[in-house]
Amino acid sequence: MENNFNEKQICILQVTEKLFAEKGFDGTSIRDIAKAAKINIAMVSYYFGSKDKMLEALVLFRTDDLSLQIENLIKESLSPLDKITRLVDLYLTRINQNKDIYKIIHFELSSKKRIMKFDSFTQVKKRNSASMKHIISEGQIRGIFNSDVNIDLLVPTILGTFFHFQMNRPYYENILNLHTDEAFENYVKNDLTKHIQQTIKAILLYEM
């Protein structure tokens, strides 16, 4: 599946994302989507074929652009360390802006009601992994990064920290005095992002 969505398809996907996040995949019908998007059911089927295909399209729509941004980052004339810092920022900014799709993915994977073996999503993840390995390999060749780094665990380290913080929001709002949405989002953008950047740098720079 290619990310060549037209304006009407994007509108349908945005409505679908909201419904899936609120009601869950199983709790949302094609009729619900058509009604919310103010189109007939046949048009939903015409564009996407099925609800499963719509979920696949939605995942691709929200994740493919991050791969392009990371690939463009590789081409920039920055040091490997600066690229890693930017890479973490790209991941967190993108995920924070699109929390609904990651909420949907997390629920579907954790519930085990369906196996999300989307070829397109797998290819996106492989592209991201290859880009990260390219940056780290560059740093290793130049003697900046450790040679013994489990690169495949870096993305889970980034995402795991972020999602733990989000899933325990009431606790962190209380202990960090983040009593408004603005305060919470600013903390994520600045303090949490900096903490994760420092964690990844420590893994890459210091011998374990």
C-alpha positions as CSV (number, residue, x, y, z in Angstrom):
1,M,0.0,0.0,0.0
2,E,1.4,3.4,-1.0
3,N,1.0,6.7,0.7
4,N,-0.8,8.4,-2.3
5,F,-3.9,9.5,-0.4
6,N,-6.1,12.2,-2.0
7,E,-7.9,14.9,-0.1
8,K,-11.1,12.9,0.3
9,Q,-9.2,9.8,1.6
10,I,-7.2,11.9,4.1
11,C,-10.5,13.4,5.4
12,I,-11.9,9.9,5.9
13,L,-8.7,8.7,7.6
14,Q,-8.7,11.6,10.0
15,V,-12.3,10.8,11.0
16,T,-11.5,7.1,11.3
17,E,-8.5,7.9,13.5
18,K,-10.7,9.9,15.9
19,L,-13.3,7.1,16.1
20,F,-10.8,4.3,16.5
21,A,-9.1,6.2,19.3
22,E,-12.4,6.9,21.1
23,K,-14.3,3.7,20.5
24,G,-11.7,1.2,19.5
25,F,-11.4,-0.7,16.2
26,D,-14.0,-3.3,17.1
27,G,-16.3,-0.7,18.5
28,T,-16.3,1.4,15.3
29,S,-18.4,0.3,12.3
30,I,-18.0,1.3,8.6
31,R,-21.4,3.0,9.1
32,D,-20.1,5.0,12.0
33,I,-17.2,6.2,9.8
34,A,-19.4,7.0,6.9
35,K,-21.8,9.0,9.1
36,A,-19.0,11.0,10.8
37,A,-17.3,11.7,7.4
38,K,-20.7,12.6,5.9
39,I,-20.3,10.2,3.0
40,N,-22.0,7.0,1.9
41,I,-20.8,3.6,3.0
42,A,-20.0,2.6,-0.6
43,M,-17.4,5.4,-0.8
44,V,-15.6,4.0,2.2
45,S,-15.5,0.6,0.6
46,Y,-14.4,2.0,-2.7
47,Y,-11.4,3.8,-1.2
48,F,-10.3,1.3,1.3
49,G,-12.0,-2.0,0.7
50,S,-12.4,-3.1,4.3
51,K,-12.0,-1.8,7.9
52,D,-8.8,-3.8,8.2
53,K,-7.4,-2.2,5.1
54,M,-8.5,1.2,6.5
55,L,-6.5,0.6,9.7
56,E,-3.5,-0.3,7.6
57,A,-3.9,2.9,5.5
58,L,-4.2,4.9,8.7
59,V,-1.1,3.5,10.2
60,L,0.9,4.2,7.0
61,F,-0.6,7.7,6.7
62,R,0.6,8.7,10.1
63,T,4.0,6.9,10.2
64,D,5.4,7.2,6.6
65,D,6.3,10.9,6.8
66,L,8.6,10.3,9.8
67,S,10.7,7.9,7.7
68,L,11.1,10.7,5.1
69,Q,12.2,13.2,7.8
70,I,14.7,10.7,9.2
71,E,16.1,9.9,5.7
72,N,16.5,13.6,5.1
73,L,18.3,14.0,8.4
74,I,21.0,11.6,7.3
75,K,21.9,13.9,4.4
76,E,22.4,17.0,6.6
77,S,25.9,18.1,7.3
78,L,25.7,17.4,11.1
79,S,27.9,15.4,13.4
80,P,26.6,11.9,14.2
81,L,25.9,13.0,17.8
82,D,23.9,16.0,16.6
83,K,22.0,13.7,14.2
84,I,21.1,11.4,17.0
85,T,19.9,14.4,19.1
86,R,17.7,15.5,16.2
87,L,16.5,12.0,15.6
88,V,15.1,11.6,19.1
89,D,13.4,15.0,18.8
90,L,11.9,13.9,15.4
91,Y,10.5,10.7,17.0
92,L,9.0,12.4,20.0
93,T,7.6,15.4,18.2
94,R,6.0,13.3,15.6
95,I,4.5,10.8,18.1
96,N,3.3,13.5,20.4
97,Q,1.5,15.2,17.5
98,N,-0.1,11.9,16.5
99,K,-0.9,10.3,19.9
100,D,-4.2,8.8,18.6
101,I,-2.6,6.5,16.1
102,Y,-0.1,5.2,18.5
103,K,-2.8,4.7,21.1
104,I,-4.7,2.6,18.5
105,I,-1.6,0.6,17.6
106,H,-0.7,0.0,21.2
107,F,-4.3,-1.2,22.0
108,E,-4.5,-3.5,19.0
109,L,-1.1,-5.1,19.7
110,S,-1.7,-5.5,23.5
111,S,-5.2,-6.9,23.1
112,K,-4.0,-9.5,20.6
113,K,-7.4,-9.5,18.9
114,R,-5.7,-9.2,15.5
115,I,-2.1,-9.6,14.3
116,M,-1.0,-6.3,12.7
117,K,1.4,-7.7,10.1
118,F,0.9,-4.9,7.6
119,D,3.7,-5.1,5.0
120,S,3.6,-1.3,4.6
121,F,4.0,-0.7,8.3
122,T,6.8,-3.3,8.5
123,Q,8.6,-1.6,5.7
124,V,8.3,1.8,7.4
125,K,9.8,0.4,10.6
126,K,12.6,-1.3,8.6
127,R,13.4,2.1,6.9
128,N,13.6,3.8,10.3
129,S,15.8,1.1,11.7
130,A,18.1,1.3,8.6
131,S,18.4,5.1,8.9
132,M,19.3,4.9,12.6
133,K,21.9,2.2,11.9
134,H,23.4,4.4,9.2
135,I,23.8,7.3,11.6
136,I,25.3,5.1,14.4
137,S,27.6,3.3,12.0
138,E,28.9,6.7,10.8
139,G,29.6,7.6,14.5
140,Q,31.3,4.3,15.1
141,I,33.5,4.6,12.1
142,R,34.6,8.0,13.3
143,G,35.3,6.6,16.8
144,I,32.6,8.7,18.4
145,F,30.1,5.9,19.4
146,N,30.8,2.6,21.1
147,S,31.2,-0.4,18.8
148,D,29.1,-2.6,21.1
149,V,25.6,-1.0,20.9
150,N,22.3,-2.9,20.5
151,I,20.8,-0.6,17.9
152,D,17.6,-2.6,17.7
153,L,16.8,-1.7,21.3
154,L,17.3,2.1,20.9
155,V,13.8,2.8,19.4
156,P,12.0,0.8,22.2
157,T,14.1,2.7,24.7
158,I,12.9,6.0,23.2
159,L,9.2,5.0,22.8
160,G,9.0,3.0,26.0
161,T,10.1,6.0,28.1
162,F,7.7,8.3,26.3
163,F,4.7,6.0,26.5
164,H,5.3,5.2,30.2
165,F,5.2,8.9,30.9
166,Q,2.0,9.4,28.9
167,M,0.2,6.4,30.4
168,N,1.0,7.5,33.9
169,R,0.1,11.1,33.3
170,P,-1.9,11.7,36.5
171,Y,1.0,10.5,38.6
172,Y,3.5,12.8,36.9
173,E,1.1,15.7,36.8
174,N,1.0,15.4,40.6
175,I,4.6,14.9,41.5
176,L,5.9,17.5,38.9
177,N,3.1,20.0,39.5
178,L,2.0,19.9,35.9
179,H,-1.6,21.0,36.4
180,T,-2.5,22.3,33.0
181,D,-2.3,20.8,29.5
182,E,0.2,23.5,28.5
183,A,2.5,22.7,31.4
184,F,2.4,19.0,30.7
185,E,3.1,19.4,26.9
186,N,5.9,21.9,27.7
187,Y,7.5,19.3,30.0
188,V,7.2,16.6,27.3
189,K,8.7,18.9,24.7
190,N,11.6,20.1,26.8
191,D,12.4,18.1,29.9
192,L,11.3,14.6,28.8
193,T,12.8,15.0,25.4
194,K,16.1,16.2,26.9
195,H,16.1,13.2,29.3
196,I,15.6,10.7,26.5
197,Q,18.3,12.4,24.4
198,Q,20.7,12.2,27.3
199,T,19.8,8.5,27.8
200,I,20.5,7.6,24.2
201,K,23.7,9.5,24.1
202,A,24.9,7.8,27.3
203,I,24.2,4.4,25.6
204,L,26.2,5.4,22.6
205,L,29.1,7.2,24.2
206,Y,29.9,5.4,27.4
207,E,31.2,1.8,27.8
208,M,28.7,-0.4,29.7
